[in-house]
Amino acid sequence: MIDQRVGARSWAGPVLSRGRDEGGRGDDSREAERHVFAGVRLILLGVTAVLQASLGFGALLTYPHHPAARVTLAVLVSVTLLCAVWVVRREPLPRVVVVGGVVAVMAASAVATAVLPSYAHFGPAHWSWGQIGWSLLLLLLDRVPALLAAQAAHIVLGVGQWLLAGTPDRAAVGNVGVVVLSVTSLQLGALVMTRFMLRNAAQAVEVAAERERAATRAALAEQWEQDLRAGFAGQLGSTLPLLADLADGVLDPRDDDTRRRCALAATQLRRLFAENDDVPDPLVHEVTACVHVAERRGVAVSLAVSGAPVPVPTDVRRELTGPLVEALSAARERARVSLLRTEGEVRVAVVSDAEVEVGTARGRVEVEGGTYGRHTRMEARWRTS
Amino acid sequence: MADELSAVVVDDHPAVRAGVAYWLSSGTPPIRVVAGGEDVRSAWLGEGATADVVILDLHLGGPTPVLGDLRRLVEAGRRVVVYSMRADDDIALQCLELGALCYLTKAEGAEHLVQATRAAAEGRPYTPPSLAGALAGDRSDHRPALSAREVEVLVEWFQSESKDFVAQRLGISLSTVNSHLERIRVKYALIGREAPTKAALVARAIQDGLIGVDDL
């Protein structure tokens, strides 16, 4: 009894799993981020080194200074050199180095500022103030909140120390404002530029990933089509040699054996075409296709289907319907085709008036054939569990 | 005329009614169709009310099967052969559950219809191949436990449509094939809702020695 339940089968071809895809994209954007940070840090290392050599050493040579200023420069240079160990290898700075470096440069800055006379604050002799900002930028480039906090602390500390050193007049306040603003905005500008680069890199990664996915999909679709074509060619079975022999006149179309071979080839082809149709119950569809070919040959076929549909993989369907194709193409006038789906089995059977028996087979699908009186029987069974 | 079997045919197609009447009357011995009509009233009124067997089409002009009418007929003790165009396992099993003695699809020929009607007139079940398939493919929880041999008989009968073939394949006699099929139907009659026809079927099977009282 035919009972088709609506199911779904997709022939959209294999698609990459979404989870894996997104994971891959995450790795790619992290890699791009590391790349941008490494590049910008290398530039900052150069800037800091040049500034320390020129402005730092230059100021020490040009202006009278307290011995503490030399210590400050030494600390700053040491921190820069320490950072260079990781920066030149394009590696992120370890947390210990970052924390130690920040504390050291902030302390050095406080010391250098404390020994300055009040009039020299934020002047050329206060070279350390601007340098600290660059060092902080180098240390905290990839830790934006910490960097902003450290910069704010640095400004508050510098201005606080300056105010404590003596009451400034209006002109001095204006000068200090200009210095703080220009130095800070230059350094923050570098930070903003880095964020821009990061965003562009992330977009580039996204585009590249999308392009790669499209290429993969195209390659998979092509592979699927090739497999399908190869499968078709492989399953054409006896058709091609039969056609060749008919064309060459080796076979006589009136001959019974030739007719039987043609019937077999026609049924095989019809079943093969039905295999890729998108239908709710593919097995019933393929069995029906085989029955139609036999009916066109004039065989009276009675088809019965019973039991609720169960999913059957394509290759198992092929093994189940293969013997059916043979048995049906051998039937002369009458055939009974049945498909039964019980709790643990799918059974395809043909009882016909054929004189040719289908051989037995043992495997995933068991095939059994035999002759009983006027009837020839074939059954293919597949255990679902 | 008293010992001649009679039937009433309920089908919404006149051609089917005429065809069934012809098939039944040309059997040996012939079965007389005493009434017929496009709805179930013909089975309750006039000669139709006393006919031995009701041959009932499940779809009388509407999309819904007339299971209610089937239930009422069976409750009144009528012996019903359901004759349907639909080859649907679930509907077939439902009809058996309600107490129909046979579920026959219209794709199955005259021979099955005559045998089913004759069996029904005696209060016996008849299991055509398609119904055997429905029973073999039954995966419901409350289905009766069938022996391995009974399942074999069901499947072979479904696959071959020939009892001779089944007997030859399994190395048993034709009457053994029939008694296996009848015993299976008795097992089905013992489950689900009660119906006079099912009780009579079981009683008859005990009388015939097909099953013992211990099997109940």
Interface residues (C-beta under 8 A of the other chain):
Chain A: M1 I2 D3 S302 A304 V305 S306 G307 A308 R336 S338 L340 R341 T342 E343 R347 A349 V351 Y372 G373 H375 R377 E379
Chain B: A87 D88 D89 D90 A92 T105 A107 P129 S130 G133 A134 A136 G137 R139 V155 F158 Q159 S160 E161 S162 D164 F165 Q168 R169
